[in-house]
């Protein structure tokens, strides 16, 4: 369904970030197999040197290997308390990101949580990431997807599947927001990567897509899921920047990577990171194929990567089309991974776990 217009709001401000340009150790290679103790030691060295950004990156890596690793959790709690104390003395402009970092490193700080909610309410700005454009019952949809994402995040967080959450198909950022909120609340400190053209679906180059029920039969995406220019103009900035800005109210901006462009282009240079969860909300067979090929070529998949297919039951659930066909072909085309089904969610979603051979 096409996005419905929302009330006009005043343009917000945004500070662009370029996390791709950040030097090591801000983006630690997920191929590294050191212990949690190793990364804790590196984090402590960075913290003692006054480099809190590097310390957080190392501590996040330690926490992803051993959930709530004792000394790491204590170090993060101390850093969180420092951020909270600093926020009490900071200007209004500097206070908010300090509160975000405080809560991120200690989800149990209710004072920080309350202060963040109050600041957002006082800002009275429209937030695209809070709008569910697809489902007829937004409250039910959120409950279903929040539980599905939480199950996947608990699996990788508690099971030591260290890696980024990668989402393919962002639209307004509704599902990305649920991921970020859940990651914060369960103390998953890894990065999230958002892949989208932010210009709608690509051309239907595949005959499999062109002959599918959704396109040849119903033509359910006549506007190719593109937001109208007049709708986006109200934000005063490209909507991918708006999404990143709003998500940085939940987790620090340095954890949010936006890959703008069609997958066939952006995945020519895959991220140098392992994927813990891959959320495929890209509707088309060809787009799903592009994701599999790009991430496999880039060695982003690993034993335990969770695949969340948002469009598993499109095309009447027929395995000859869409994401069902794309997964079958991927598993048959290579000898590195197999997969087992895990659970379904809502009317259209399914979760799988990849296994290295």
C-alpha positions, -999 to +999 in steps of 0.1 A: +000+000+000+013+035-007+023+057+023-005+079+035+002+116+040+010+128+076+005+162+092+030+188+081+057+195+106+085+221+109+118+209+095+142+195+122+179+199+124+203+171+117+240+166+121+253+143+093+276+116+104+298+093+082+304+061+102+319+044+072+348+069+075+355+062+112+389+046+117+395+014+137+387+006+165+353+021+160+344-006+136+360-038+149+362-066+123+337-093+132+361-119+118+382-114+149+378-143+173+395-131+204+379-136+239+357-112+258+386-107+282+408-096+254+383-069+242+376-059+278+414-052+283+415-032+251+384-013+263+399-005+297+431+007+280+411+030+258+390+043+287+421+050+308+435+070+278+403+090+277+390+076+244+354+067+255+343+060+219+369+034+214+363+020+248+326+015+240+334-002+208+357-027+225+333-032+254+304-038+229+325-065+213+332-082+246+295-080+256+285-096+222+308-126+230+298-130+266+265-114+275+269-091+305+305-101+308+312-092+344+340-066+342+327-052+310+292-047+325+308-029+354+329-007+332+299+002+310+279+010+342+307+034+353+307+051+319+269+053+320+270+070+354+296+094+341+274+103+311+245+109+334+264+132+357+278+151+328+243+155+314+232+173+345+259+200+339+256+201+301+238+226+279+205+216+264+221+209+231+247+185+246+225+170+273+204+147+250+231+126+234+247+121+268+214+108+282+211+085+251+245+070+258+237+068+295+206+047+289+223+027+262+250+015+286+226+010+315+190+003+303+180+002+340+185+040+345+149+051+348+159+087+354+176+089+320+148+071+303+123+096+318+144+126+308+148+113+272+110+108+269+104+143+283+128+159+259+113+141+229+078+151+240+088+188+244+104+189+209+069+181+194+084+170+161+069+145+137+087+112+137+085+091+105+099+060+123+069+058+146+044+054+117+033+020+104+025+024+068+017-011+057-005-029+082-042-021+088-038-025+126-006-007+137-009-017+174-012-054+166+015-052+140+039-037+165+032-063+191+038-091+165+070-077+151+084-066+184+081-101+197+096-116+165+125-092+166+131-097+203+132-135+199+159-132+172+178-106+192+177-127+223+191-157+204+221-138+190+227-117+221+226-146+246+241-171+222+272-151+214+264-146+177+285-114+174+276-092+145+255-064+131+218-063+125+213-057+088+179-045+075+171-046+038+140-025+031+136+005+055+107+026+041+100+050+070+121+033+096+093+017+116+109-017+119+144-002+124+130+017+153+117-015+169+151-031+164+169-002+180+146+000+210+148-037+216+186-037+212+188-009+238+165-026+262+181-060+262+217-046+262+227-056+227+254-031+219+261-041+182+256-019+152+226-017+129+229-012+092+200+001+070+200-007+033+174+010+011+173+030-021+150+055-003+135+059-038+112+029-038+115-005-054+138-011-084+126-019-119+111-054-122+140-069-142+133-105-132+107-125-152+099-143-119+088-110-103+070-098-134+050-130-136+042-131-099+008-128-083+017-095-066+029-078-099+013-095-129-018-104-110-026-075-085+000-049-092+001-041-055+030-016-058+019+008-086+041+035-071+069+011-062+067+020-025+081+054-031+072+083-008+058+113-027+082+142-029+056+166-015+052+143+016+090+142+022+095+179+017+080+187+051+111+172+069+135+197+053+161+170+047+164+136+029+143+111+047+172+087+052+189+114+073+156+120+092+154+083+100+190+082+112+185+113+133+154+098+150+170+064+156+199+082+172+175+093+199+175+056+209+211+044+204+242+065+197+245+077+161+279+060+156+261+026+157+237+034+129+250+029+093+229+039+064+236+023+030+217+044+004+211+029-030+197-003-047+212-035-033+227-044-066+249-013-063+255-009-025+264-046-021+291-044-047+311-033-017+296-053+012+301-041+047+332-055+064+311-070+092+295-102+101+257-103+103+239-115+134+205-108+120+195-101+084+160-086+081+147-090+045+118-067+039+126-062+003+094-077-012+109-089-046+125-121-056+153-103-074+161-080-045+163-109-021+187-127-046+208-095-046+210-096-008+220-132-006+246-128-033+261-097-019+263-108+017+276-143+008+303-127-015+312-103+013+315-132+038+290-114+061+270-146+068+282-168+097+271-199+116+240-187+136+230-158+114+192-153+118+173-146+086+140-127+091+118-128+060+091-101+062+076-112+029+078-150+032+041-155+024+038-130-005+025-145-037+001-168-019+031-185-003+039-201-036+076-214-035+080-205-071+081-168-064+095-142-040+116-149-009+107-186-008+123-192-042+153-169-035+162-189-003+158-222-021+181-211-049+207-196-025+209-228-005+213-249-037+239-226-053+266-228-026+282-253-002+290-230+027+256-228+045+224-246+050+194-234+070+166-246+092+132-230+098+127-215+133+093-197+137+067-178+118+052-144+128+021-125+117+005-135+084+036-130+063+069-135+082+093-164+088+126-168+107+154-192+096+188-199+112+219-203+089+244-231+097+279-232+084+289-265+067 
